[in-house]
Amino acid sequence: MSVVVGMSGGVDSAISAVLLKELGEHVIGVTLHFSQHSACCNISSTRRAKAQCEHLGIAWHNVDVKDAFDCQVIQPFWQAVAGGATPNPCVFCNERVKWQGLLDVADELHADFIASGHYAGIVHSEDGDQICRGMDGAKDQSYFLYRLSAEQRHRVWFPLAGRVKSDVVALASRWFSPDLLASRESQDLCFVEGPVSEEVRRRLPCVPGDVVLTDGTVIGKHQGVASYTVGQRSGLGISAASRLYVVEKRHATNELVVGQRSACMRDAFEAIDLKWQHLPTSKSAHFSADVVTRYRSKPVKGSIDRVSEDRVSVHLADSLFAVTRGQAVVFYDDRCILGGGTIV
């Protein structure tokens, strides 16, 4: 079988190609070029990906997806930020650009599967294909993959599903010279250079306004509510007797509400723009699941009610810190994803 592997120039994708090659698969390396300013595909990482493929004796293709990335990820991200949300662009990039881009290349090259260096797994069954947690709990990236389509999931291969990072690094040192390995992990906002708050103020009209306590007392000035996020503690520019956190962003009145950490705790919220990987009919109206609202956060037991076709109400057994509008919520049944959506 032939497999298209997304090659970023990093350790994980390189070893994924190695493992597939050792299985005897016909491996094809593909590097997607997302953005001129993207840290994921700069000149050095692209050259490294090409060199890794040459070292392994596999074909390499460099594919330009800048227009799709700008239209499907960057522009919606800034629109959401302008509207007061704190979006998670990675989940949309995976669905709309990264995995779809690999799938398109696979179809052009008549390849059977697509693969990446994600620490995640896949379970195929008659009920559908579900993304699952990888063996390495500290590196598990399944949270970012809840939006993958049925076709993407059906043809995906995760060579690192049963691996831990330390083993992958050790294997890489045996297969590649140091100059062919990335020195740092990829970053979440690959298209933003420098602090995100500075880029927000550069791109969006940020009008200064009042910083208020939860009781309405004015205690300072902010530099534009769009440049802050719920749960933020540093960079507030406020001197107080105790630590203060961003509790709420009020765009209507241009107020930034701050308070004690306890004020940022929530045990209920709603989510929209839902994507389901496995939802039995018996659970369609009401079901229980492990709820994750941030990457690498511990799952919390929750009760989910379908408010409408594209909206759910979530009630948690334990309160979570800084459940933030625009972020992704993912529902798990033990290790496998049921679905997820965008927090409102």
C-alpha positions in Angstrom: 0.0 0.0 0.0 1.1 3.6 -0.6 1.0 6.2 2.2 1.3 10.0 1.9 3.1 11.3 5.1 2.9 14.9 6.1 6.6 15.9 6.6 7.1 19.0 8.7 10.9 18.6 9.1 10.4 17.6 12.7 11.2 14.5 14.6 7.7 13.0 14.8 6.8 13.1 11.1 10.3 11.8 10.2 10.0 8.8 12.5 6.4 8.2 11.2 7.9 7.9 7.7 10.6 5.6 9.1 8.1 3.3 10.8 5.9 3.0 7.7 8.9 2.3 5.5 10.0 -0.5 7.9 6.5 -2.0 7.5 7.2 -2.2 3.8 4.8 0.5 2.7 5.4 2.7 -0.3 5.9 6.0 1.5 5.6 9.4 -0.1 6.7 12.6 1.8 4.6 15.7 1.4 5.3 19.1 3.0 2.4 21.6 3.0 3.4 25.2 2.7 0.8 27.1 4.8 2.0 30.7 5.1 4.9 32.9 4.2 5.2 33.7 8.0 4.4 30.2 9.3 6.9 28.7 11.7 5.6 25.3 10.7 6.9 25.6 7.1 9.7 28.1 7.0 12.7 27.6 4.7 14.8 25.7 7.1 12.0 23.2 8.1 11.1 22.7 4.4 14.7 22.0 3.5 15.0 19.7 6.4 11.9 17.8 5.4 13.2 17.4 1.9 16.6 16.2 3.2 14.9 13.7 5.5 13.0 12.2 2.6 16.2 12.0 0.5 17.9 10.3 3.4 15.1 7.7 3.6 15.0 7.3 -0.2 11.4 8.3 -0.6 9.8 10.8 -2.9 9.1 14.3 -1.6 6.5 16.9 -2.8 6.2 20.5 -1.6 2.6 21.6 -1.9 1.4 25.2 -1.6 -1.8 25.6 0.5 -1.3 29.3 1.4 -4.6 30.5 -0.2 -6.6 27.8 1.6 -4.8 28.5 4.9 -5.5 32.2 4.6 -9.2 31.8 3.7 -10.0 28.8 6.0 -7.9 29.5 9.0 -6.3 33.0 9.3 -9.2 35.2 8.3 -11.8 33.3 10.4 -9.4 33.5 13.3 -9.1 37.2 13.2 -12.8 37.6 12.7 -13.5 35.5 15.8 -11.0 37.5 17.8 -12.6 40.7 16.7 -15.9 39.3 17.9 -14.6 38.7 21.4 -13.7 35.0 21.1 -10.4 33.2 21.7 -10.5 30.7 18.8 -8.4 27.5 18.4 -7.2 27.7 14.8 -5.4 24.3 14.9 -8.7 22.3 15.0 -9.9 24.1 11.8 -6.5 23.9 10.1 -6.5 20.1 10.6 -10.0 19.7 9.2 -9.9 22.2 6.3 -6.3 22.5 5.2 -3.8 20.1 6.7 -5.6 16.8 6.4 -7.7 17.8 3.4 -4.5 18.9 1.7 -2.9 15.6 2.4 -6.0 13.8 1.2 -6.1 15.8 -2.0 -2.4 14.9 -2.7 -3.1 11.3 -1.9 -5.9 11.2 -4.4 -3.7 12.8 -7.1 -0.9 10.2 -6.5 -3.4 7.3 -6.1 -2.2 6.7 -2.5 -4.2 4.6 -0.2 -3.6 6.3 3.2 -2.5 9.6 4.7 -0.3 9.7 7.8 1.3 12.2 10.2 3.4 12.4 13.3 0.5 13.1 15.6 0.4 11.3 18.9 -3.1 9.9 18.5 -4.8 6.7 17.4 -7.7 5.5 15.3 -10.3 2.8 15.8 -12.1 1.4 12.8 -15.5 -0.3 13.3 -18.8 -0.8 11.6 -20.2 2.2 13.6 -17.5 4.4 12.1 -14.0 5.5 12.6 -13.0 7.3 15.8 -9.9 9.2 16.7 -8.5 8.0 20.1 -5.9 9.1 22.5 -2.3 8.1 21.8 -0.3 6.1 24.3 1.8 9.1 25.4 -0.6 10.9 27.6 1.7 13.9 27.9 1.8 14.4 24.1 -1.7 13.2 23.1 -3.0 15.4 20.3 -6.4 13.8 19.7 -8.1 16.9 21.0 -7.0 18.8 17.9 -8.5 16.1 15.6 -12.2 16.0 16.6 -13.3 17.8 13.4 -11.8 15.4 10.9 -14.3 14.2 8.4 -15.4 10.6 7.9 -13.3 10.2 4.8 -10.2 11.7 6.5 -10.6 9.4 9.5 -11.2 6.3 7.3 -7.9 6.8 5.5 -5.7 8.1 8.3 -2.7 6.3 9.8 -1.0 7.3 13.0 2.3 5.5 13.2 3.1 7.0 16.6 -0.2 5.9 18.3 1.6 3.3 20.4 4.8 5.3 21.0 6.0 7.7 23.6 8.1 10.8 22.8 11.3 9.6 24.5 11.3 6.5 22.3 10.7 8.5 19.2 13.6 10.8 20.0 15.8 7.9 20.7 14.8 6.3 17.4 15.4 9.5 15.5 19.0 9.8 16.8 19.7 6.4 15.3 18.2 7.2 11.9 19.2 10.8 11.4 22.1 13.1 11.9 21.5 16.1 14.2 21.3 18.6 11.3 18.3 16.7 9.9 16.2 17.0 13.2 14.3 20.0 14.4 15.6 21.7 17.5 12.2 22.8 18.9 8.5 21.8 18.9 6.0 23.5 16.6 3.9 26.3 18.1 0.1 26.7 18.2 -0.2 30.0 16.4 2.3 29.3 13.7 1.1 32.4 11.6 1.7 34.9 14.4 5.2 36.3 14.9 5.8 37.6 18.4 3.3 38.1 21.2 -0.3 37.5 20.2 -1.6 40.5 22.1 0.7 42.8 20.1 -0.5 41.3 16.8 -4.1 41.8 17.9 -3.4 45.4 18.6 -1.7 45.8 15.2 -4.5 44.1 13.2 -7.6 45.2 15.0 -9.0 48.5 16.2 -8.4 48.3 20.0 -10.1 51.0 21.9 -8.9 51.6 25.5 -11.5 51.1 28.2 -12.2 50.4 31.9 -10.9 47.4 33.8 -13.6 46.6 36.4 -14.0 44.2 39.3 -16.9 41.7 39.2 -18.8 44.2 41.4 -18.4 47.0 38.8 -15.6 48.9 40.6 -13.2 50.6 38.1 -9.6 49.8 39.0 -7.7 50.6 35.8 -7.6 50.9 32.0 -7.1 48.2 29.3 -5.6 48.5 25.8 -8.5 46.9 24.0 -10.6 43.9 25.1 -9.7 41.9 22.0 -6.1 41.5 23.2 -7.0 39.7 26.4 -8.4 36.2 27.1 -10.5 34.7 29.9 -8.2 33.3 32.6 -5.3 35.6 31.7 -3.3 36.8 34.8 -0.1 38.4 33.4 0.0 41.5 31.3 -3.0 43.2 32.9 -1.1 46.3 34.0 -2.9 46.3 37.3 -1.5 46.5 40.8 -3.6 44.7 43.3 -3.3 43.1 46.8 -4.2 39.7 45.3 -3.9 38.0 42.0 -6.5 39.0 39.5 -7.7 37.1 36.4 -9.7 38.1 33.4 -13.2 36.9 34.1 -15.2 38.4 31.2 -14.8 40.6 28.1 -17.7 42.9 27.6 -17.6 44.2 24.1 -20.9 46.1 24.4 -19.5 48.4 27.1 -15.8 47.9 26.3 -15.1 46.7 29.8 -12.6 44.1 30.9 -13.9 42.3 34.0 -11.3 40.9 36.4 -11.6 39.0 39.7 -10.3 36.2 41.9 -9.5 32.8 40.3 -12.7 31.4 41.7 -14.7 33.8 39.5 -13.2 32.1 36.4 -14.6 28.6 37.4 -17.6 27.3 35.4 -19.6 24.1 35.7 -21.9 24.7 32.8 -21.7 26.1 29.3 -23.0 25.6 25.7 -21.2 24.6 22.5 -22.1 25.0 18.8 -20.7 24.0 15.4 -20.7 20.4 16.4 -18.8 17.6 14.7 -19.6 14.0 15.7 -17.4 10.9 15.1 -19.6 8.4 17.0 -23.0 9.1 18.5 -25.3 6.1 18.8 -29.0 6.9 18.3 -29.7 6.0 21.9 -27.4 8.8 23.1 -28.5 11.4 20.6 -30.6 13.5 23.0 -28.7 13.1 26.3 -25.5 11.3 27.2 -22.5 11.4 29.5 -18.9 11.8 28.5 -15.4 12.9 29.6 -15.2 16.6 28.7 -12.0 18.3 27.7 -12.0 22.1 27.2 -8.3 22.8 26.7 -5.4 20.9 25.2 -3.7 18.8 27.8 -6.3 19.6 30.5 -7.6 16.7 32.6 -11.0 15.4 31.4 -14.0 16.0 33.7 -17.2 14.0 33.8 -20.0 15.8 32.1 -23.7 15.5 31.1 -24.5 16.6 27.6 -27.9 17.6 26.3 -28.8 18.2 22.7 -30.5 21.7 22.7 -30.8 21.6 18.9 -29.2 19.9 15.9 -26.1 22.1 16.2 -26.0 23.1 19.9 -25.4 21.2 23.1 -25.7 22.2 26.8 -22.9 20.8 29.0 -23.1 20.3 32.7 -19.9 19.3 34.5 -19.4 17.2 37.7 -16.5 19.5 38.7 -16.0 23.1 37.8 -13.3 24.0 35.3 -11.0 27.1 35.1 -11.4 29.6 32.3 -13.9 27.8 30.0 -13.4 30.2 27.1 -15.7 31.3 24.3 -14.2 30.2 20.9 -12.1 27.3 22.3 -12.8 23.7 21.4 -14.6 21.3 23.7 -14.1 17.6 23.0 -16.3 14.7 24.3 -14.6 11.4 24.9 -15.9 7.9 25.7 -12.9 6.7 27.7 -10.1 7.0 25.1 -12.1 7.6 22.0 -13.7 10.8 20.7 -17.4 11.0 20.4 -17.4 14.5 19.0 -16.9 18.2 19.9 -17.8 21.8 19.2 -17.0 25.4 19.8 -17.7 26.9 23.2 -20.1 29.9 23.3 
